[in-house]
Amino acid sequence: MKHTLFERIRVNRPVVDCFNYLRDFSTIPQWDPGVFSAEKLTPGPVRARAAEHSGTEYQLVFHIPKRKLQMRYEQLEAEPNKRLVLSGYSLPLCGNGESSKPGALSAYDEICFDALSPELTEISYRAELTLHGIPDTLLPAFKPALNRLGKKVAKGISDALSPKAHPDATPSLFATLKDRLIVPALPNFGRRGYQQMPDKSLSQRMDGKRVVLTGPTAGLGLSAACELARLGATLILIGRNRERMAQCRQHILDTSGTDANTVFCYEADLSSLAESRRAADAILAEHSHIDVLINNAGALFSEREETPEGHERALAVNLLSPTLLCRKLASAMNEHSRVINVVSGGMYLVGLREHDMEYRQSPYDGSRAYAHAKRALFTYGQELNADGVTPVYAMHPGWAATPGVAKSLPTFNRRLAAMLRDSRMGADTIVWLASCASLPPSNALWFDRRAHTANVLPGTAASARQRQRLLNYLDNTLQAYL
C-alpha cells in the first residue's frame, strides 16, 4: 500500500535559517510528534549520497505503545537553501506482539524551500509512504490517520521555525501550586514532563556566540555541547581529564559536523580552586568576549572528602568553583551575556545552610551536602542579578539517566529507570536558556523551559541575613584566587 502526504507552509524566517535547522534530520523529534528520538549515525557534516560515499544516515525511534518502531534514513540530496531528500526503511519491531520484517515500512521524504522574501520562506513537505504487505484496498481505512500525521508534521515544522513570544519569567500560580503540593509535580520530573512540552524546538542559531561549558565529557554536559555546536556556537570546554576531553571534542565534531576550530578545551579539576583559576586565566588570554557561561559540572559524594586546599569536595565542585568562574570571567561578559547555573530539584528540600558549610562538625550526608551547595549556588546567582550587569539563570534538569546519577545514586537510578529522561531531554532547558534570543531577566528556577518557584517548602527561602552570610563566606574563601 502506498500513500503520499503533501503539505505546504510559510514561516517568517530567512530561508538559510530554515534550511540549516531541517538539514540535520536528527532534529526531527523537535518537530515531529510521532518521533521519540533520533541519532545521527554518520560522523561529520551532513552530506548527500554521492558516487564515492553514502549519504548521512540517521536512526529514528517512533512513539508506539508497548513497542519501539525504529527506522533507518539516508540523506540522498541536500541542495543548500533549496531541497532536502531522504529515504528510509523500518527495522524489526521490538516489544510485545509480532515483529515486522525489515523493510515492512519505507519512506521517501522531500522538503523544498522557497525564499519569498528575506524574512519569509515557503516550505513544501512531501512524504511517500509504502506499507509492504498491506493491500491497496485498505488505503481508505488508513488514509485519514496518515493525512492527520502529515498535518501534524507540517504544524511541527511551522511551530519550530516561527518566531517565539517572550517567555514568561514569572512562575504561574498553577505551576507554583503544583510545585508546593510536591506529589502532582513529581511525575513531570521524568521523561513524561519533557514529552508533554508544547514546544521542543531549538532553532535559534548561535553563530559567533562563545559558550563556556563545564563538565562536558558525559551526561547533560555532552548533550548540551553537541546541541550548542549544531546551533553554530563556539565552545570553550572545561574538564578534568585530558583523554576524556579529547574524546568528548571528537564526539561533538562527529555529532554536530561543526568546524574543528570552533571547539576549545581547557583542562582543570574543578574541585581545585587553583586549577579553576588557571583555566579562567587561560580562557581570558585567548577569548576577549564570552556570551554564555554554563556552570554544569557537578558531583555528589557518599563520604566526606577534603580537597588539597582544605574544602569539602562537593562544596568545591558545586559552589566554590562555579562562583570563582563567574567572578574571574566577568570581565569578558556584559549585559548581553548570560550565566546559566545547573542546579538540582533536590534543593527544593533544603534551605540555605548558615553554619558549618564544610560539614566539619555535622554528620555528613552526601545528598544533602549536594543539595545545600546547589541551593547556595542558586542564591548566589540571585545576588548577582541584583547587581544588574550580566543576567544569571538557574535550571534543573529533572530526573535524568546520566553516568553521574548511575554512580552516585545507583538505587534511585535502578528503580526509576523506566521513567528517567535521557541526557538530551535533561539538557534541553540548558540549551534553550543559552540560545533563546528574547529571554527576560529572572530569579526563577527554570524547568522544561518554564519558570518555577525555588522555594517549595516553608523555611527554604533565604533571608537577607542568610544571603549576606553566604556572600561573606564566598568573599573570604575566594579572595586568594581572584
C-alpha positions as CSV (number, residue, x, y, z in Angstrom):
1,M,0.0,0.0,0.0
2,K,1.3,3.4,-1.0
3,H,0.2,6.9,0.1
4,T,1.7,10.4,-0.4
5,L,1.5,13.1,2.1
6,F,1.9,16.7,1.0
7,E,1.8,19.9,3.0
8,R,2.9,23.5,2.3
9,I,3.6,26.1,5.0
10,R,5.0,29.6,5.2
11,V,7.2,30.8,8.1
12,N,8.6,34.2,9.0
13,R,12.3,33.1,8.9
14,P,15.1,33.6,6.4
15,V,15.5,30.6,4.1
16,V,19.0,29.9,5.4
17,D,17.7,29.5,8.9
18,C,15.0,27.1,7.8
19,F,17.4,25.0,5.7
20,N,20.1,24.9,8.4
21,Y,17.6,23.7,11.0
22,L,16.0,20.9,8.9
23,R,19.2,19.9,7.1
24,D,20.2,17.8,10.1
25,F,17.5,15.2,10.3
26,S,18.4,14.4,13.9
27,T,16.3,17.4,14.9
28,I,13.1,15.6,13.9
29,P,12.0,14.8,17.5
30,Q,11.7,18.5,17.9
31,W,9.1,18.9,15.2
32,D,7.5,15.5,14.5
33,P,5.4,14.5,17.5
34,G,5.5,10.9,16.4
35,V,9.3,10.6,16.8
36,F,10.7,9.8,20.3
37,S,14.4,10.1,19.5
38,A,16.8,10.4,16.5
39,E,20.5,9.7,16.3
40,K,22.9,10.9,13.6
41,L,25.0,7.8,12.7
42,T,27.4,9.2,10.2
43,P,30.1,11.4,11.8
44,G,30.9,14.8,10.5
45,P,29.0,17.4,8.4
46,V,25.7,16.4,6.8
47,R,26.3,15.1,3.3
48,A,24.2,13.8,0.4
49,R,24.7,10.5,-1.3
50,A,27.5,10.5,-3.9
51,A,29.2,8.0,-6.1
52,E,32.1,7.7,-3.7
53,H,30.1,7.6,-0.4
54,S,26.7,7.1,1.0
55,G,24.7,10.0,2.5
56,T,24.5,10.8,6.2
57,E,22.5,8.1,8.0
58,Y,20.1,8.5,10.9
59,Q,18.2,6.1,13.2
60,L,14.8,7.1,14.5
61,V,12.7,5.7,17.2
62,F,8.9,6.3,17.0
63,H,6.2,6.6,19.7
64,I,4.2,3.3,19.5
65,P,2.5,1.9,22.7
66,K,4.3,-1.1,24.1
67,R,6.6,-1.3,21.1
68,K,9.6,0.5,19.7
69,L,9.4,1.1,15.9
70,Q,12.8,2.1,14.5
71,M,13.7,3.4,11.1
72,R,16.9,4.0,9.3
73,Y,17.2,7.0,7.0
74,E,19.8,8.1,4.5
75,Q,20.3,11.7,3.1
76,L,20.0,11.4,-0.7
77,E,20.2,15.1,-1.6
78,A,21.0,18.4,0.2
79,E,20.9,21.4,-2.1
80,P,21.6,24.4,0.1
81,N,18.5,26.5,0.8
82,K,16.6,24.6,-1.9
83,R,15.9,20.9,-1.3
84,L,16.4,18.0,1.1
85,V,15.7,14.4,0.2
86,L,15.9,11.3,2.4
87,S,14.8,7.7,2.1
88,G,14.1,5.4,5.0
89,Y,13.0,1.9,5.9
90,S,11.8,0.2,9.1
91,L,13.8,-2.1,11.3
92,P,12.3,-5.0,13.2
93,L,9.7,-4.1,15.8
94,C,10.8,-4.7,19.4
95,G,8.5,-5.3,22.3
96,N,5.2,-7.2,22.8
97,G,3.5,-8.7,19.8
98,E,4.8,-10.0,16.4
99,S,7.8,-8.4,14.8
100,S,7.6,-7.0,11.3
101,K,10.2,-7.9,8.8
102,P,12.9,-5.3,7.9
103,G,11.6,-3.0,5.2
104,A,7.9,-3.5,6.1
105,L,7.6,0.3,6.0
106,S,9.6,2.5,3.7
107,A,9.5,6.3,3.1
108,Y,10.8,8.9,0.7
109,D,10.8,12.4,2.2
110,E,11.3,15.6,0.3
111,I,11.5,19.1,1.8
112,C,11.7,22.1,-0.6
113,F,12.4,25.7,0.3
114,D,11.4,28.9,-1.5
115,A,12.6,32.3,-0.3
116,L,9.5,34.5,-0.9
117,S,11.3,37.5,0.8
118,P,14.3,38.0,3.0
119,E,12.2,37.1,6.1
120,L,9.6,34.8,4.6
121,T,10.1,31.2,3.5
122,E,7.7,28.7,1.9
123,I,8.4,25.1,2.8
124,S,6.9,22.1,1.0
125,Y,6.9,18.8,2.7
126,R,6.2,15.6,0.7
127,A,6.4,12.0,2.1
128,E,5.8,8.9,0.1
129,L,4.9,6.0,2.4
130,T,4.9,2.4,1.4
131,L,3.5,-0.2,3.8
132,H,4.6,-3.5,2.3
133,G,2.2,-6.4,2.7
134,I,-0.9,-4.3,3.2
135,P,-3.2,-4.3,0.1
136,D,-4.2,-1.1,-1.6
137,T,-7.8,-1.9,-0.8
138,L,-7.2,-0.9,2.8
139,L,-5.9,2.6,1.9
140,P,-9.3,4.3,2.6
141,A,-9.1,3.0,6.2
142,F,-5.6,4.3,6.7
143,K,-5.8,7.5,4.7
144,P,-7.4,9.8,7.4
145,A,-4.9,8.9,10.0
146,L,-2.0,9.2,7.6
147,N,-3.2,12.6,6.4
148,R,-3.5,13.8,10.1
149,L,0.1,12.7,10.6
150,G,1.2,14.8,7.6
151,K,-0.6,17.9,9.0
152,K,0.9,17.4,12.5
153,V,4.4,17.2,10.9
154,A,3.8,20.4,8.9
155,K,2.5,22.2,12.0
156,G,5.5,21.0,14.0
157,I,7.9,22.4,11.4
158,S,5.9,25.7,11.3
159,D,5.9,26.0,15.1
160,A,9.7,25.1,15.3
161,L,10.7,27.8,12.9
162,S,8.1,30.6,13.7
163,P,9.3,33.5,15.9
164,K,8.6,32.8,19.5
165,A,6.9,35.1,22.0
166,H,8.8,36.3,25.0
167,P,8.8,33.6,27.7
168,D,7.1,34.5,31.0
169,A,9.8,34.9,33.6
170,T,7.4,34.7,36.5
171,P,6.2,31.4,37.8
172,S,2.5,30.9,37.1
173,L,0.1,30.4,40.0
174,F,-0.8,26.9,38.8
175,A,2.8,25.8,38.4
176,T,3.6,27.2,41.9
177,L,0.6,25.3,43.4
178,K,1.7,22.0,41.8
179,D,5.3,22.5,43.0
180,R,4.3,23.2,46.5
181,L,2.0,20.2,46.7
182,I,5.1,18.2,45.5
183,V,3.3,15.0,44.6
184,P,1.5,16.4,41.5
185,A,4.8,17.8,40.2
186,L,6.9,14.7,40.7
187,P,5.8,12.7,37.6
188,N,6.9,15.5,35.3
189,F,10.5,15.2,36.7
190,G,10.8,12.1,34.5
191,R,10.6,11.9,30.7
192,R,6.8,12.5,30.7
193,G,7.4,16.1,31.6
194,Y,9.6,16.6,28.6
195,Q,7.3,14.7,26.2
196,Q,4.4,17.0,27.3
197,M,6.2,20.2,26.5
198,P,4.3,22.1,23.8
199,D,7.5,23.3,22.0
200,K,10.7,21.2,21.9
201,S,12.4,23.1,19.0
202,L,15.9,24.6,19.2
203,S,16.2,26.6,16.0
204,Q,17.7,29.8,17.2
205,R,21.2,30.0,15.6
206,M,24.2,30.8,17.8
207,D,26.8,31.5,15.1
208,G,29.6,33.7,16.5
209,K,28.5,33.1,20.1
210,R,31.2,31.9,22.5
211,V,29.9,29.5,25.2
212,V,32.0,28.4,28.2
213,L,30.7,25.0,29.5
214,T,32.0,23.0,32.4
215,G,31.6,19.2,32.8
216,P,31.2,18.4,29.0
217,T,32.5,14.9,28.8
218,A,29.3,13.0,29.6
219,G,25.7,13.2,30.5
220,L,24.0,16.6,30.4
221,G,27.1,18.5,29.5
222,L,27.9,16.4,26.5
223,S,24.4,16.5,25.2
224,A,24.3,20.3,25.7
225,A,27.6,20.7,24.0
226,C,26.6,18.7,20.9
227,E,23.4,20.7,20.5
228,L,25.1,24.1,21.1
229,A,27.7,23.1,18.4
230,R,24.9,22.2,16.0
231,L,23.4,25.6,16.5
232,G,26.7,27.2,15.5
233,A,28.2,28.2,18.9
234,T,31.9,28.3,19.5
235,L,32.5,26.0,22.5
236,I,35.0,26.7,25.3
237,L,35.1,23.5,27.4
238,I,36.5,22.9,30.8
239,G,37.1,19.3,32.0
240,R,39.5,17.5,34.3
241,N,40.7,14.6,32.2
242,R,42.7,15.3,29.0
243,E,42.0,12.0,27.4
244,R,38.2,12.2,28.0
245,M,38.2,15.8,26.8
246,A,39.8,14.7,23.5
247,Q,37.2,12.0,23.1
248,C,34.4,14.5,24.0
249,R,35.7,17.0,21.5
250,Q,35.8,14.4,18.7
251,H,32.2,13.3,19.6
252,I,31.0,16.8,19.4
253,L,32.6,17.3,16.0
254,D,31.2,14.0,14.7
255,T,27.7,14.7,16.0
256,S,27.3,18.3,15.1
257,G,29.5,18.5,12.0
258,T,31.0,21.8,13.2
259,D,34.4,23.0,12.3
260,A,37.3,21.8,14.4
261,N,38.4,25.4,15.1
262,T,35.2,26.1,17.0
263,V,35.8,23.7,19.9
264,F,38.4,24.7,22.5
265,C,39.4,22.5,25.5
266,Y,40.9,23.6,28.9
267,E,42.0,21.1,31.5
268,A,41.0,21.7,35.1
269,D,39.8,19.7,38.1
270,L,37.0,21.9,39.4
271,S,37.4,20.6,42.9
272,S,40.6,22.7,42.9
273,L,40.2,26.5,43.1
274,A,43.8,26.9,41.8
275,E,43.1,24.9,38.7
276,S,39.8,26.7,38.2
277,R,41.6,30.0,38.3
278,R,44.3,28.8,35.9
279,A,41.6,27.7,33.4
280,A,39.8,31.0,33.7
281,D,43.0,32.9,33.2
282,A,43.8,30.8,30.1
283,I,40.4,31.4,28.7
284,L,40.7,35.2,29.2
285,A,44.0,35.2,27.5
286,E,42.6,33.6,24.3
287,H,39.0,34.8,24.2
288,S,38.2,38.5,24.7
289,H,34.4,38.1,24.9
290,I,32.1,35.4,26.4
291,D,28.4,35.3,25.5
292,V,27.4,32.4,27.8
293,L,28.9,30.7,30.9
294,I,27.2,27.4,31.7
295,N,28.2,26.0,35.2
296,N,27.1,22.4,34.5
297,A,29.8,20.4,36.3
298,G,28.5,18.8,39.5
299,A,29.4,15.9,41.8
300,L,27.7,14.0,44.7
301,F,29.9,12.0,47.1
302,S,28.7,9.4,49.6
303,E,31.6,10.1,52.0
304,R,33.0,13.4,53.1
305,E,36.3,14.2,51.4
306,E,38.5,17.3,51.5
307,T,40.4,18.8,48.6
308,P,44.1,19.5,49.0
309,E,43.0,23.1,49.6
310,G,41.0,22.1,52.6
311,H,37.5,22.3,51.3
312,E,34.7,19.8,51.4
313,R,34.8,18.3,47.9
314,A,31.1,18.6,46.9
315,L,31.1,22.2,48.0
316,A,34.2,23.0,46.0
317,V,32.8,21.5,42.8
318,N,29.2,22.6,43.1
319,L,29.6,26.1,44.6
320,L,33.1,27.4,45.0
321,S,34.5,26.8,41.5
322,P,31.3,28.0,39.7
323,T,31.4,31.1,41.8
324,L,35.1,31.6,41.1
325,L,34.5,31.2,37.3
326,C,31.6,33.8,37.5
327,R,33.9,36.3,39.1
328,K,37.0,35.6,37.0
329,L,35.2,35.6,33.7
330,A,33.0,38.6,34.5
331,S,35.5,41.0,32.7
332,A,34.8,39.2,29.4
333,M,31.0,39.4,29.8
334,N,28.5,42.2,29.6
335,E,24.8,42.9,29.9
336,H,24.1,40.9,26.7
337,S,26.0,37.8,28.0
338,R,24.3,35.4,30.4
339,V,25.3,32.8,33.1
340,I,23.4,29.6,33.4
341,N,23.7,27.6,36.7
342,V,22.7,23.9,36.5
343,V,21.3,23.1,39.9
344,S,19.1,20.3,41.2
345,G,15.5,19.6,42.1
346,G,17.0,18.2,45.4
347,M,17.5,21.8,46.6
348,Y,13.7,22.1,46.9
349,L,14.1,20.2,50.2
350,V,16.7,22.4,51.8
351,G,17.2,26.0,52.7
352,L,20.5,27.9,52.7
353,R,23.0,26.4,55.1
354,E,24.2,29.1,57.5
355,H,26.7,27.2,59.7
356,D,29.4,24.6,59.0
357,M,29.3,24.9,55.2
358,E,32.1,22.5,55.0
359,Y,30.4,19.8,57.2
360,R,33.4,19.7,59.6
361,Q,31.2,19.2,62.7
362,S,27.9,17.9,61.3
363,P,27.3,14.3,60.3
364,Y,27.8,14.1,56.5
365,D,25.0,13.2,54.1
366,G,26.1,13.3,50.5
367,S,22.7,14.0,49.0
368,R,22.0,16.9,51.5
369,A,25.5,18.3,51.0
370,Y,25.0,18.3,47.3
371,A,21.5,20.0,47.7
372,H,22.9,22.6,50.1
373,A,25.7,23.5,47.7
374,K,23.2,23.8,44.8
375,R,20.9,26.0,46.9
376,A,23.8,28.2,47.7
377,L,24.8,28.5,44.0
378,F,21.2,29.4,43.1
379,T,21.1,32.1,45.8
380,Y,24.4,33.5,44.7
381,G,23.0,33.8,41.2
382,Q,20.1,35.8,42.6
383,E,22.6,38.1,44.3
384,L,24.4,38.6,41.0
385,N,21.1,39.6,39.3
386,A,20.7,42.3,41.9
387,D,23.8,43.9,40.6
388,G,22.1,44.3,37.2
389,V,25.2,43.5,35.0
390,T,25.2,40.0,33.4
391,P,21.9,38.2,34.0
392,V,22.1,34.8,35.7
393,Y,19.6,32.0,35.2
394,A,19.2,28.7,37.1
395,M,17.7,25.5,35.9
396,H,17.3,21.9,37.0
397,P,17.1,19.0,34.5
398,G,14.6,16.8,36.2
399,W,15.4,13.1,36.7
400,A,17.8,12.2,34.0
401,A,19.7,9.0,33.4
402,T,23.3,10.1,33.3
403,P,26.6,8.4,34.3
404,G,26.8,10.7,37.3
405,V,23.4,9.7,38.6
406,A,24.1,6.0,38.0
407,K,27.3,6.2,40.0
408,S,26.1,8.5,42.8
409,L,22.5,7.2,43.2
410,P,22.5,3.6,42.0
411,T,19.3,2.6,43.8
412,F,17.4,5.7,42.5
413,N,18.8,5.1,39.0
414,R,17.7,1.4,39.0
415,R,14.3,1.8,40.5
416,L,13.2,4.7,38.3
417,A,15.0,3.6,35.1
418,A,11.7,3.3,33.2
419,M,10.7,6.9,33.7
420,L,14.1,8.7,33.7
421,R,14.9,11.2,31.0
422,D,17.8,10.7,28.7
423,S,20.6,13.2,28.8
424,R,19.2,15.0,25.7
425,M,15.9,15.7,27.5
426,G,17.7,16.8,30.7
427,A,19.9,19.2,28.8
428,D,17.1,20.8,26.7
429,T,16.5,23.7,29.0
430,I,20.2,24.4,29.3
431,V,20.4,24.8,25.5
432,W,17.2,26.8,25.4
433,L,18.3,29.2,28.0
434,A,21.6,29.7,26.2
435,S,20.1,30.2,22.7
436,C,16.8,32.0,23.4
437,A,17.1,35.5,22.0
438,S,14.2,37.0,23.9
439,L,14.9,35.9,27.4
440,P,13.9,38.3,30.2
441,P,15.8,38.6,33.4
442,S,14.6,36.1,36.0
443,N,15.3,34.9,39.6
444,A,13.1,31.9,39.0
445,L,14.2,28.2,38.8
446,W,13.7,27.1,35.2
447,F,12.5,23.6,34.4
448,D,11.3,22.4,31.0
449,R,11.5,26.0,29.7
450,R,9.1,27.4,32.3
451,A,9.8,29.5,35.3
452,H,9.1,27.8,38.7
453,T,9.4,28.8,42.3
454,A,12.6,27.6,44.0
455,N,11.0,27.8,47.5
456,V,8.6,24.9,47.7
457,L,8.8,24.0,51.4
458,P,8.4,26.5,54.3
459,G,11.7,27.8,55.6
460,T,13.7,27.3,52.4
461,A,13.6,30.9,51.2
462,A,16.8,32.7,52.1
463,S,16.6,35.7,54.4
464,A,18.6,38.8,53.9
465,R,20.9,37.8,56.8
466,Q,21.5,34.4,55.3
467,R,22.3,35.9,51.9
468,Q,24.8,38.2,53.5
469,R,26.5,35.4,55.4
470,L,26.8,33.4,52.1
471,L,28.4,36.4,50.4
472,N,30.8,37.0,53.2
473,Y,31.8,33.3,53.2
474,L,32.4,33.3,49.4
475,D,34.3,36.6,49.6
476,N,36.6,35.3,52.3
477,T,37.1,31.8,50.7
478,L,37.8,33.0,47.2
479,Q,39.7,36.2,47.9
480,A,43.1,34.5,47.5
481,Y,42.2,33.2,44.0
482,L,40.9,36.4,42.4
